[in-house]
Amino acid sequence: MAEAQLQQFLEKVRQLNAFVALSEAEPSLRQALRDCSDHHGVVELARSRGFEIGRRWGETDSPRQPEANLLTTPCPLEGQEISVVLVDQKNWRLERIHSCLAASPEGFWYDQEEHEWVTLLQGSALLELDGETVPVELCRGDSLLIPAHRRHRLLATDPAPGTVWLALFWREAGEC
């Protein structure tokens, strides 16, 4: 093990020990820890208290943008969506969308100028397409093409760690 990796490992152990000590001293933190359903929840809870315990041994800080890994950003607040434009070109745009228990407001419909193709990288979602009687259920790996001006709305997405979408928007050739 190189010295830098040893120091990284020892720092993670120190952070874990401090987080454990704090959870033993604070019953509310201990309960919040008990309520975590997965590793991501524990990492986010620790981060909210100033501890960085998520990195595994040997991992380094990436020189790339934070969105370079599409699945490792913190979950948005319940009811929220966060969109990050990954690539923006003249006639097309690629976005990463992270949703947590999100839904369109009552009566709101998307009616976009662009075609949209979405795929779910994580989680699930329920969409309503105008004129359809049965909602569209999407799970990890599913995709859907929504033509321009096809009215649609989001009925539901998963709780934390949320639903992660990859969405491609484009206009037909010659459209501005």
DRENLUM-595850 format. One record per atom (N, C-alpha, C): atom name; residue number from 1; residue in three letters; z, y, x; chain. Coordinates in steps of 0.1 Angstrom, whole numbers, always signed. Last residue first. Example, Ala and Ser with C-alpha at 12.3 -4.5 7.8 and 13.67 -1.06 7.14 Angstrom:
BEGIN
 atome num residu     Z     Y     X chaine
     N   2    Ser   +71   -22  +128      A
    CA   2    Ser   +71   -11  +137      A
     C   2    Ser   +79    +0  +129      A
     N   1    Ala   +78   -57  +132      A
    CA   1    Ala   +78   -45  +123      A
     C   1    Ala   +78   -33  +132      A
// end
This chain:
BEGIN
 atome num residu     Z     Y     X chaine
     N 176    Cys  -354  +255  -352      A
    CA 176    Cys  -346  +263  -343      A
     C 176    Cys  -331  +262  -348      A
     N 175    Glu  -377  +227  -350      A
    CA 175    Glu  -367  +235  -357      A
     C 175    Glu  -359  +243  -348      A
     N 174    Gly  -393  +213  -332      A
    CA 174    Gly  -398  +225  -338      A
     C 174    Gly  -389  +233  -346      A
     N 173    Ala  -378  +182  -341      A
    CA 173    Ala  -387  +190  -331      A
     C 173    Ala  -393  +202  -338      A
     N 172    Glu  -348  +185  -360      A
    CA 172    Glu  -362  +179  -358      A
     C 172    Glu  -369  +188  -348      A
     N 171    Arg  -316  +186  -344      A
    CA 171    Arg  -326  +192  -353      A
     C 171    Arg  -340  +185  -350      A
     N 170    Trp  -285  +168  -341      A
    CA 170    Trp  -298  +173  -337      A
     C 170    Trp  -307  +178  -348      A
     N 169    Phe  -255  +155  -329      A
    CA 169    Phe  -261  +164  -339      A
     C 169    Phe  -275  +168  -333      A
     N 168    Leu  -234  +128  -325      A
    CA 168    Leu  -246  +134  -320      A
     C 168    Leu  -253  +142  -331      A
     N 167    Ala  -201  +120  -318      A
    CA 167    Ala  -210  +126  -328      A
     C 167    Ala  -222  +132  -321      A
     N 166    Leu  -176   +97  -317      A
    CA 166    Leu  -187  +103  -308      A
     C 166    Leu  -197  +107  -318      A
     N 165    Trp  -142   +98  -325      A
    CA 165    Trp  -156   +97  -329      A
     C 165    Trp  -164  +102  -318      A
     N 164    Val  -112   +83  -330      A
    CA 164    Val  -120   +90  -320      A
     C 164    Val  -134   +87  -323      A
     N 163    Thr   -82   +86  -347      A
    CA 163    Thr   -96   +81  -348      A
     C 163    Thr  -104   +90  -338      A
     N 162    Gly   -48   +78  -336      A
    CA 162    Gly   -59   +86  -343      A
     C 162    Gly   -72   +79  -342      A
     N 161    Pro   -25   +65  -327      A
    CA 161    Pro   -32   +74  -318      A
     C 161    Pro   -45   +80  -323      A
     N 160    Ala   -16   +84  -356      A
    CA 160    Ala   -16   +83  -341      A
     C 160    Ala   -17   +68  -337      A
     N 159    Pro   -36   +73  -385      A
    CA 159    Pro   -25   +80  -378      A
     C 159    Pro   -25   +78  -363      A
     N 158    Asp   -71   +75  -393      A
    CA 158    Asp   -59   +68  -389      A
     C 158    Asp   -48   +77  -384      A
     N 157    Thr   -85   +94  -420      A
    CA 157    Thr   -86   +88  -407      A
     C 157    Thr   -72   +82  -404      A
     N 156    Ala  -103  +101  -451      A
    CA 156    Ala   -91   +96  -444      A
     C 156    Ala   -94   +92  -430      A
     N 155    Leu  -125  +114  -461      A
    CA 155    Leu  -114  +111  -470      A
     C 155    Leu  -101  +107  -463      A
     N 154    Leu  -148  +139  -455      A
    CA 154    Leu  -139  +130  -449      A
     C 154    Leu  -127  +127  -458      A
     N 153    Arg  -180  +142  -471      A
    CA 153    Arg  -166  +146  -468      A
     C 153    Arg  -158  +135  -462      A
     N 152    His  -214  +154  -475      A
    CA 152    His  -204  +143  -472      A
     C 152    His  -190  +150  -469      A
     N 151    Arg  -248  +159  -482      A
    CA 151    Arg  -234  +163  -484      A
     C 151    Arg  -224  +151  -482      A
     N 150    Arg  -273  +161  -462      A
    CA 150    Arg  -266  +151  -470      A
     C 150    Arg  -252  +154  -471      A
     N 149    His  -283  +180  -445      A
    CA 149    His  -281  +184  -458      A
     C 149    His  -276  +173  -467      A
     N 148    Ala  -296  +156  -423      A
    CA 148    Ala  -294  +170  -425      A
     C 148    Ala  -293  +172  -440      A
     N 147    Pro  -282  +123  -426      A
    CA 147    Pro  -294  +132  -425      A
     C 147    Pro  -289  +146  -428      A
     N 146    Ile  -262  +104  -408      A
    CA 146    Ile  -261  +113  -419      A
     C 146    Ile  -272  +124  -418      A
     N 145    Leu  -256   +72  -398      A
    CA 145    Leu  -265   +83  -397      A
     C 145    Leu  -264   +91  -410      A
     N 144    Leu  -229   +56  -382      A
    CA 144    Leu  -235   +61  -395      A
     C 144    Leu  -244   +72  -392      A
     N 143    Ser  -212   +27  -368      A
    CA 143    Ser  -219   +40  -367      A
     C 143    Ser  -226   +43  -381      A
     N 142    Asp  -184    +9  -355      A
    CA 142    Asp  -194   +12  -365      A
     C 142    Asp  -200   +26  -363      A
     N 141    Gly  -165    +8  -335      A
    CA 141    Gly  -178    +2  -332      A
     C 141    Gly  -189    +5  -342      A
     N 140    Arg  -138    +7  -357      A
    CA 140    Arg  -142    +8  -343      A
     C 140    Arg  -156    +1  -340      A
     N 139    Cys  -151   +14  -390      A
    CA 139    Cys  -141    +9  -380      A
     C 139    Cys  -147   +10  -366      A
     N 138    Leu  -156   +30  -420      A
    CA 138    Leu  -160   +29  -407      A
     C 138    Leu  -148   +24  -398      A
     N 137    Glu  -167   +29  -453      A
    CA 137    Glu  -156   +26  -444      A
     C 137    Glu  -161   +23  -430      A
     N 136    Val  -177   +51  -477      A
    CA 136    Val  -181   +44  -466      A
     C 136    Val  -169   +42  -457      A
     N 135    Pro  -169   +47  -513      A
    CA 135    Pro  -168   +54  -500      A
     C 135    Pro  -173   +45  -488      A
     N 134    Val  -191   +44  -540      A
    CA 134    Val  -182   +37  -531      A
     C 134    Val  -181   +44  -517      A
     N 133    Thr  -209   +60  -552      A
    CA 133    Thr  -197   +57  -560      A
     C 133    Thr  -187   +50  -551      A
     N 132    Glu  -227   +89  -541      A
    CA 132    Glu  -224   +74  -539      A
     C 132    Glu  -211   +72  -546      A
     N 131    Gly  -229  +116  -543      A
    CA 131    Gly  -238  +108  -551      A
     C 131    Gly  -235   +93  -550      A
     N 130    Asp  -220  +123  -510      A
    CA 130    Asp  -223  +128  -523      A
     C 130    Asp  -233  +119  -531      A
     N 129    Leu  -199  +100  -494      A
    CA 129    Leu  -213  +106  -494      A
     C 129    Leu  -216  +111  -509      A
     N 128    Glu  -169  +100  -478      A
    CA 128    Glu  -175  +100  -491      A
     C 128    Glu  -189  +107  -490      A
     N 127    Leu  -153   +78  -455      A
    CA 127    Leu  -161   +90  -458      A
     C 127    Leu  -167   +88  -472      A
     N 126    Leu  -127   +69  -435      A
    CA 126    Leu  -132   +67  -448      A
     C 126    Leu  -140   +79  -452      A
     N 125    Ala  -121   +52  -404      A
    CA 125    Ala  -123   +64  -412      A
     C 125    Ala  -129   +60  -425      A
     N 124    Ser  -102   +41  -375      A
    CA 124    Ser  -111   +39  -386      A
     C 124    Ser  -111   +52  -394      A
     N 123    Gly  -101   +35  -339      A
    CA 123    Gly   -95   +38  -352      A
     C 123    Gly  -105   +35  -363      A
     N 122    Gln  -126   +45  -316      A
    CA 122    Gln  -112   +41  -318      A
     C 122    Gln  -108   +44  -333      A
     N 121    Leu  -152   +52  -318      A
    CA 121    Leu  -148   +46  -305      A
     C 121    Leu  -134   +40  -307      A
     N 120    Leu  -176   +53  -342      A
    CA 120    Leu  -162   +53  -339      A
     C 120    Leu  -159   +45  -327      A
     N 119    Thr  -204   +75  -343      A
    CA 119    Thr  -199   +61  -341      A
     C 119    Thr  -184   +63  -338      A
     N 118    Val  -228   +94  -361      A
    CA 118    Val  -215   +92  -356      A
     C 118    Val  -212   +77  -353      A
     N 117    Trp  -253  +117  -362      A
    CA 117    Trp  -251  +103  -360      A
     C 117    Trp  -237  +102  -354      A
     N 116    Glu  -268  +141  -382      A
    CA 116    Glu  -256  +137  -375      A
     C 116    Glu  -255  +122  -374      A
     N 115    His  -290  +169  -384      A
    CA 115    His  -288  +154  -386      A
     C 115    His  -275  +151  -378      A
     N 114    Glu  -281  +202  -394      A
    CA 114    Glu  -285  +192  -384      A
     C 114    Glu  -283  +178  -390      A
     N 113    Glu  -270  +218  -413      A
    CA 113    Glu  -284  +220  -410      A
     C 113    Glu  -289  +209  -401      A
     N 112    Gln  -247  +202  -436      A
    CA 112    Gln  -251  +206  -423      A
     C 112    Gln  -266  +208  -422      A
     N 111    Asp  -223  +203  -455      A
    CA 111    Asp  -237  +203  -458      A
     C 111    Asp  -243  +210  -446      A
     N 110    Tyr  -192  +189  -464      A
    CA 110    Tyr  -201  +193  -453      A
     C 110    Tyr  -215  +192  -458      A
     N 109    Trp  -172  +200  -491      A
    CA 109    Trp  -183  +191  -486      A
     C 109    Trp  -189  +197  -474      A
     N 108    Phe  -141  +203  -508      A
    CA 108    Phe  -149  +207  -497      A
     C 108    Phe  -160  +196  -493      A
     N 107    Gly  -124  +193  -527      A
    CA 107    Gly  -136  +200  -532      A
     C 107    Gly  -145  +205  -520      A
     N 106    Glu   -97  +193  -506      A
    CA 106    Glu  -101  +190  -520      A
     C 106    Glu  -113  +199  -523      A
     N 105    Pro  -105  +192  -471      A
    CA 105    Pro   -98  +198  -483      A
     C 105    Pro  -104  +194  -496      A
     N 104    Ser  -109  +160  -455      A
    CA 104    Ser  -115  +173  -459      A
     C 104    Ser  -106  +178  -471      A
     N 103    Ala   -83  +147  -434      A
    CA 103    Ala   -92  +146  -446      A
     C 103    Ala   -97  +160  -449      A
     N 102    Ala   -65  +129  -408      A
    CA 102    Ala   -73  +141  -413      A
     C 102    Ala   -81  +137  -426      A
     N 101    Leu   -49  +114  -392      A
    CA 101    Leu   -46  +115  -406      A
     C 101    Leu   -53  +127  -412      A
     N 100    Cys   -65  +128  -367      A
    CA 100    Cys   -52  +122  -369      A
     C 100    Cys   -48  +124  -384      A
     N  99    Ser   -94  +127  -346      A
    CA  99    Ser   -88  +130  -358      A
     C  99    Ser   -74  +122  -360      A
     N  98    His  -116  +140  -323      A
    CA  98    His  -103  +132  -324      A
     C  98    His   -96  +136  -336      A
     N  97    Ile  -148  +139  -312      A
    CA  97    Ile  -140  +144  -323      A
     C  97    Ile  -128  +134  -323      A
     N  96    Arg  -172  +150  -290      A
    CA  96    Arg  -161  +140  -292      A
     C  96    Arg  -152  +146  -302      A
     N  95    Glu  -207  +156  -294      A
    CA  95    Glu  -193  +160  -295      A
     C  95    Glu  -184  +148  -295      A
     N  94    Leu  -238  +169  -284      A
    CA  94    Leu  -229  +157  -284      A
     C  94    Leu  -215  +161  -284      A
     N  93    Arg  -267  +183  -297      A
    CA  93    Arg  -253  +185  -292      A
     C  93    Arg  -246  +172  -294      A
     N  92    Trp  -301  +196  -296      A
    CA  92    Trp  -291  +186  -298      A
     C  92    Trp  -277  +189  -292      A
     N  91    Asn  -319  +216  -288      A
    CA  91    Asn  -320  +209  -301      A
     C  91    Asn  -310  +198  -304      A
     N  90    Lys  -307  +226  -263      A
    CA  90    Lys  -315  +234  -273      A
     C  90    Lys  -315  +228  -287      A
     N  89    Gln  -274  +211  -258      A
    CA  89    Gln  -288  +214  -254      A
     C  89    Gln  -295  +222  -265      A
     N  88    Asp  -244  +203  -247      A
    CA  88    Asp  -250  +212  -257      A
     C  88    Asp  -264  +216  -251      A
     N  87    Val  -219  +178  -245      A
    CA  87    Val  -232  +183  -240      A
     C  87    Val  -238  +192  -251      A
     N  86    Leu  -194  +179  -256      A
    CA  86    Leu  -196  +173  -243      A
     C  86    Leu  -209  +177  -237      A
     N  85    Val  -172  +198  -274      A
    CA  85    Val  -186  +197  -271      A
     C  85    Val  -188  +191  -257      A
     N  84    Val  -146  +185  -292      A
    CA  84    Val  -149  +190  -279      A
     C  84    Val  -164  +187  -277      A
     N  83    Ser  -124  +189  -319      A
    CA  83    Ser  -138  +187  -315      A
     C  83    Ser  -140  +193  -301      A
     N  82    Ile   -97  +176  -335      A
    CA  82    Ile  -101  +184  -324      A
     C  82    Ile  -115  +180  -320      A
     N  81    Glu   -80  +178  -366      A
    CA  81    Glu   -92  +173  -359      A
     C  81    Glu   -94  +182  -347      A
     N  80    Gln   -50  +170  -385      A
    CA  80    Gln   -59  +179  -377      A
     C  80    Gln   -70  +171  -370      A
     N  79    Gly   -31  +155  -397      A
    CA  79    Gly   -39  +164  -405      A
     C  79    Gly   -49  +172  -398      A
     N  78    Glu    -8  +156  -370      A
    CA  78    Glu   -12  +150  -382      A
     C  78    Glu   -20  +160  -391      A
     N  77    Leu   -22  +169  -339      A
    CA  77    Leu   -12  +168  -349      A
     C  77    Leu   -17  +162  -362      A
     N  76    Pro   -42  +146  -318      A
    CA  76    Pro   -39  +159  -324      A
     C  76    Pro   -27  +157  -334      A
     N  75    Cys   -32  +127  -289      A
    CA  75    Cys   -36  +127  -304      A
     C  75    Cys   -33  +141  -309      A
     N  74    Pro   -45  +134  -257      A
    CA  74    Pro   -34  +133  -266      A
     C  74    Pro   -39  +134  -281      A
     N  73    Thr   -71  +114  -243      A
    CA  73    Thr   -66  +127  -246      A
     C  73    Thr   -54  +125  -257      A
     N  72    Thr   -85   +90  -237      A
    CA  72    Thr   -72   +92  -231      A
     C  72    Thr   -66  +106  -234      A
     N  71    Leu  -111   +83  -244      A
    CA  71    Leu  -100   +78  -252      A
     C  71    Leu   -86   +81  -247      A
     N  70    Leu  -131   +93  -228      A
    CA  70    Leu  -131   +97  -242      A
     C  70    Leu  -119   +92  -250      A
     N  69    Asn  -129  +108  -198      A
    CA  69    Asn  -125   +96  -205      A
     C  69    Asn  -123   +99  -219      A
     N  68    Ala  -137  +134  -197      A
    CA  68    Ala  -145  +124  -190      A
     C  68    Ala  -141  +110  -195      A
     N  67    Glu  -121  +155  -205      A
    CA  67    Glu  -128  +147  -216      A
     C  67    Glu  -137  +136  -210      A
     N  66    Pro  -113  +167  -182      A
    CA  66    Pro  -103  +159  -189      A
     C  66    Pro  -110  +150  -200      A
     N  65    Gln  -139  +164  -156      A
    CA  65    Gln  -133  +171  -167      A
     C  65    Gln  -123  +162  -175      A
     N  64    Arg  -130  +149  -124      A
    CA  64    Arg  -139  +152  -135      A
     C  64    Arg  -131  +160  -146      A
     N  63    Pro  -113  +141  -106      A
    CA  63    Pro  -118  +154  -103      A
     C  63    Pro  -128  +158  -115      A
     N  62    Ser   -83  +125  -117      A
    CA  62    Ser   -98  +125  -117      A
     C  62    Ser  -103  +139  -115      A
     N  61    Asp   -57  +114   -99      A
    CA  61    Asp   -62  +124  -107      A
     C  61    Asp   -77  +124  -106      A
     N  60    Thr   -56   +78   -97      A
    CA  60    Thr   -55   +91   -91      A
     C  60    Thr   -60  +101  -101      A
     N  59    Glu   -38   +47   -97      A
    CA  59    Glu   -47   +57  -104      A
     C  59    Glu   -45   +70   -97      A
     N  58    Gly   -19   +32   -84      A
    CA  58    Gly   -32   +33   -78      A
     C  58    Gly   -42   +42   -85      A
     N  57    Trp    -1   +24  -113      A
    CA  57    Trp    -1   +24   -99      A
     C  57    Trp   -16   +24   -94      A
     N  56    Arg    -9   +45  -141      A
    CA  56    Arg    -6   +32  -135      A
     C  56    Arg    -7   +33  -120      A
     N  55    Arg    +4   +72  -159      A
    CA  55    Arg    -5   +68  -149      A
     C  55    Arg    +0   +55  -143      A
     N  54    Gly   +25   +79  -177      A
    CA  54    Gly   +13   +72  -182      A
     C  54    Gly    +4   +66  -171      A
     N  53    Ile   +46   +95  -173      A
    CA  53    Ile   +48   +81  -170      A
     C  53    Ile   +36   +73  -173      A
     N  52    Glu   +60  +124  -169      A
    CA  52    Glu   +46  +119  -168      A
     C  52    Glu   +47  +104  -163      A
     N  51    Phe   +81  +144  -189      A
    CA  51    Phe   +80  +132  -180      A
     C  51    Phe   +65  +127  -180      A
     N  50    Gly   +86  +163  -208      A
    CA  50    Gly   +84  +167  -194      A
     C  50    Gly   +82  +156  -184      A
     N  49    Arg   +87  +155  -234      A
    CA  49    Arg  +100  +158  -227      A
     C  49    Arg   +99  +162  -213      A
     N  48    Ser   +62  +148  -239      A
    CA  48    Ser   +67  +159  -247      A
     C  48    Ser   +81  +164  -242      A
     N  47    Arg   +59  +126  -223      A
    CA  47    Arg   +52  +138  -219      A
     C  47    Arg   +58  +150  -227      A
     N  46    Ala   +73  +107  -239      A
    CA  46    Ala   +78  +111  -226      A
     C  46    Ala   +72  +124  -221      A
     N  45    Leu   +55  +107  -261      A
    CA  45    Leu   +69  +111  -263      A
     C  45    Leu   +75  +115  -249      A
     N  44    Glu   +32   +97  -248      A
    CA  44    Glu   +32  +110  -254      A
     C  44    Glu   +46  +115  -256      A
     N  43    Val   +42   +71  -240      A
    CA  43    Val   +37   +80  -230      A
     C  43    Val   +37   +95  -235      A
     N  42    Val   +47   +60  -265      A
    CA  42    Val   +58   +62  -256      A
     C  42    Val   +54   +72  -245      A
     N  41    Gly   +22   +60  -277      A
    CA  41    Gly   +32   +68  -283      A
     C  41    Gly   +44   +70  -273      A
     N  40    His    +9   +42  -260      A
    CA  40    His    +4   +56  -260      A
     C  40    His   +15   +65  -266      A
     N  39    His   +22   +18  -266      A
    CA  39    His   +23   +24  -253      A
     C  39    His   +20   +39  -253      A
     N  38    Asp   +33   +19  -300      A
    CA  38    Asp   +25   +14  -289      A
     C  38    Asp   +28   +22  -276      A
     N  37    Ser   +51   +30  -318      A
    CA  37    Ser   +44   +17  -322      A
     C  37    Ser   +36   +11  -310      A
     N  36    Cys   +83   +44  -317      A
    CA  36    Cys   +69   +44  -311      A
     C  36    Cys   +63   +30  -314      A
     N  35    Asp  +109   +43  -326      A
    CA  35    Asp   +98   +44  -336      A
     C  35    Asp   +84   +44  -330      A
     N  34    Arg  +123   +42  -302      A
    CA  34    Arg  +123   +30  -310      A
     C  34    Arg  +112   +31  -320      A
     N  33    Leu  +120   +69  -295      A
    CA  33    Leu  +114   +59  -287      A
     C  33    Leu  +113   +45  -294      A
     N  32    Ala  +135   +80  -315      A
    CA  32    Ala  +121   +84  -315      A
     C  32    Ala  +113   +73  -306      A
     N  31    Gln  +160   +70  -308      A
    CA  31    Gln  +154   +66  -321      A
     C  31    Gln  +139   +69  -321      A
     N  30    Arg  +163   +83  -284      A
    CA  30    Arg  +163   +68  -284      A
     C  30    Arg  +157   +63  -297      A
     N  29    Leu  +164  +109  -293      A
    CA  29    Leu  +153  +105  -284      A
     C  29    Leu  +152   +90  -284      A
     N  28    Ser  +188  +108  -307      A
    CA  28    Ser  +176  +112  -314      A
     C  28    Ser  +163  +108  -306      A
     N  27    Pro  +208  +102  -287      A
    CA  27    Pro  +204   +93  -297      A
     C  27    Pro  +191   +96  -305      A
     N  26    Glu  +207  +108  -254      A
    CA  26    Glu  +203  +115  -267      A
     C  26    Glu  +199  +105  -277      A
     N  25    Ala  +213   +91  -233      A
    CA  25    Ala  +222  +102  -236      A
     C  25    Ala  +219  +109  -249      A
     N  24    Glu  +192   +74  -232      A
    CA  24    Glu  +205   +68  -235      A
     C  24    Glu  +215   +79  -238      A
     N  23    Ser  +171   +91  -227      A
    CA  23    Ser  +171   +84  -240      A
     C  23    Ser  +184   +78  -243      A
     N  22    Leu  +178   +99  -201      A
    CA  22    Leu  +178  +109  -212      A
     C  22    Leu  +179  +102  -225      A
     N  21    Ala  +174   +75  -188      A
    CA  21    Ala  +187   +81  -188      A
     C  21    Ala  +188   +91  -199      A
     N  20    Val  +146   +72  -192      A
    CA  20    Val  +155   +62  -197      A
     C  20    Val  +169   +68  -198      A
     N  19    Phe  +137   +94  -177      A
    CA  19    Phe  +134   +93  -191      A
     C  19    Phe  +144   +83  -198      A
     N  18    Ala  +146   +86  -151      A
    CA  18    Ala  +151   +99  -157      A
     C  18    Ala  +149   +99  -173      A
     N  17    Asn  +130   +63  -147      A
    CA  17    Asn  +145   +62  -147      A
     C  17    Asn  +151   +75  -154      A
     N  16    Leu  +104   +74  -148      A
    CA  16    Leu  +109   +64  -158      A
     C  16    Leu  +124   +63  -159      A
     N  15    Gln  +105   +91  -126      A
    CA  15    Gln  +103   +97  -139      A
     C  15    Gln  +107   +87  -150      A
     N  14    Arg  +109   +72  -106      A
    CA  14    Arg  +119   +82  -108      A
     C  14    Arg  +117   +88  -122      A
     N  13    Val   +85   +57  -109      A
    CA  13    Val   +98   +50  -111      A
     C  13    Val  +109   +61  -113      A
     N  12    Lys   +67   +77  -101      A
    CA  12    Lys   +67   +71  -115      A
     C  12    Lys   +80   +64  -118      A
     N  11    Glu   +74   +80   -75      A
    CA  11    Glu   +76   +91   -84      A
     C  11    Glu   +76   +86   -98      A
     N  10    Leu   +67   +55   -64      A
    CA  10    Leu   +81   +59   -64      A
     C  10    Leu   +84   +71   -74      A
     N   9    Phe   +39   +57   -67      A
    CA   9    Phe   +47   +46   -74      A
     C   9    Phe   +61   +50   -75      A
     N   8    Gln   +33   +78   -51      A
    CA   8    Gln   +30   +79   -65      A
     C   8    Gln   +38   +69   -73      A
     N   7    Gln   +42   +68   -26      A
    CA   7    Gln   +48   +79   -32      A
     C   7    Gln   +46   +81   -47      A
     N   6    Leu   +23   +47   -24      A
    CA   6    Leu   +37   +44   -24      A
     C   6    Leu   +45   +55   -30      A
     N   5    Gln    +0   +61   -22      A
    CA   5    Gln    +2   +53   -34      A
     C   5    Gln   +16   +49   -35      A
     N   4    Ala    +4   +74    +3      A
    CA   4    Ala    +2   +82    -9      A
     C   4    Ala    +5   +74   -22      A
     N   3    Glu    +6   +51   +20      A
    CA   3    Glu   +18   +60   +18      A
     C   3    Glu   +16   +68    +5      A
     N   2    Ala    -9   +21    +7      A
    CA   2    Ala   -10   +34   +15      A
     C   2    Ala    +2   +42   +11      A
     N   1    Met    +0   -12    +9      A
    CA   1    Met    +0    +0    +0      A
     C   1    Met    +0   +12    +9      A
// end
